[in-house]
């Protein structure tokens, strides 16, 4: 159960990815190209810290919980790559 609770962090990871994609579409100024990526990193770290410190109080086996959070980041990173490539498909084909 602790693994699934830790793995549920993937929902937050994918929501921050979608927010970064939307932010990247809105920001057209070339000076701020890396801002969505910076915000995604910042919100990932902040969300992981909050999720971990709240989750430690709930779970019994912290090691398995941390393994679930790590797995969610690993799977989420693979999904991020696919989502970012698909979102920028028009610029990659040119």
C-alpha positions as CSV (number, residue, x, y, z in Angstrom):
1,X,0.0,0.0,0.0
2,X,2.9,2.4,0.7
3,X,4.3,1.9,-2.8
4,X,0.9,2.8,-4.3
5,X,0.6,5.8,-2.1
6,X,4.1,7.0,-3.2
7,X,3.4,6.1,-6.8
8,X,0.3,8.3,-6.8
9,X,2.7,11.2,-6.9
10,X,2.8,10.6,-10.7
11,X,-0.5,12.5,-10.9
12,X,1.2,15.7,-9.6
13,X,4.2,15.1,-11.9
14,X,2.0,14.9,-15.0
15,X,-0.1,17.9,-14.0
16,X,3.1,20.0,-13.6
17,X,4.2,18.8,-17.1
18,X,0.9,19.9,-18.6
19,X,1.3,23.2,-16.8
20,X,4.7,23.6,-18.3
21,X,3.5,22.8,-21.8
22,X,0.6,25.3,-21.5
23,X,3.0,27.9,-20.1
24,X,5.4,27.3,-23.0
25,X,2.6,27.8,-25.5
26,X,1.6,31.1,-23.8
27,X,5.1,32.6,-23.5
28,X,6.3,33.6,-26.9
29,X,9.2,35.9,-25.9
30,X,12.5,34.2,-26.8
31,X,14.1,35.6,-23.7
32,X,11.9,33.5,-21.4
33,X,12.1,30.2,-23.3
34,X,13.5,28.2,-20.4
35,X,11.0,29.7,-17.8
36,X,8.4,26.8,-18.2
37,X,11.2,24.3,-17.5
38,X,12.5,26.2,-14.5
39,X,8.9,26.4,-13.1
40,X,8.4,22.7,-13.7
41,X,11.7,21.8,-11.8
42,X,10.8,24.2,-9.0
43,X,7.2,22.9,-8.6
44,X,8.5,19.3,-8.8
45,X,10.9,19.8,-5.9
46,X,8.4,21.7,-3.8
47,X,5.7,19.2,-4.5
48,X,8.0,16.2,-3.7
49,X,9.1,17.8,-0.4
50,X,5.5,18.5,0.7
51,X,4.3,15.0,-0.5
52,X,7.2,13.3,1.3
53,X,6.9,15.1,4.6
54,X,3.1,14.6,4.7
55,X,3.4,10.9,3.5
56,X,6.0,10.0,6.2
57,X,3.3,10.7,8.9
58,X,0.8,8.4,7.1
59,X,2.8,5.3,6.1
60,X,4.4,2.6,8.1
61,X,7.3,1.6,5.8
62,X,9.1,4.7,4.7
63,X,11.5,2.8,2.4
64,X,8.8,1.4,0.2
65,X,7.0,4.8,0.2
66,X,10.2,6.4,-1.1
67,X,10.6,3.7,-3.7
68,X,7.1,4.5,-4.9
69,X,7.9,8.2,-5.2
70,X,11.1,7.4,-7.1
71,X,9.2,5.1,-9.4
72,X,6.7,7.8,-10.1
73,X,9.5,10.2,-11.1
74,X,11.1,7.6,-13.3
75,X,7.8,6.7,-15.2
76,X,6.8,10.4,-15.1
77,X,10.0,11.4,-16.8
78,X,9.5,8.9,-19.6
79,X,5.9,10.2,-20.0
80,X,7.2,13.8,-20.0
81,X,9.5,13.1,-22.9
82,X,6.7,11.7,-24.9
83,X,4.4,14.6,-24.0
84,X,6.9,17.3,-24.8
85,X,7.8,15.7,-28.1
86,X,4.2,15.4,-29.0
87,X,3.5,19.0,-27.9
88,X,6.3,20.3,-30.1
89,X,5.7,17.9,-33.0
90,X,5.1,20.8,-35.5
91,X,8.5,22.4,-34.7
92,X,10.4,19.1,-34.9
93,X,9.2,18.2,-38.3
94,X,10.3,21.4,-40.0
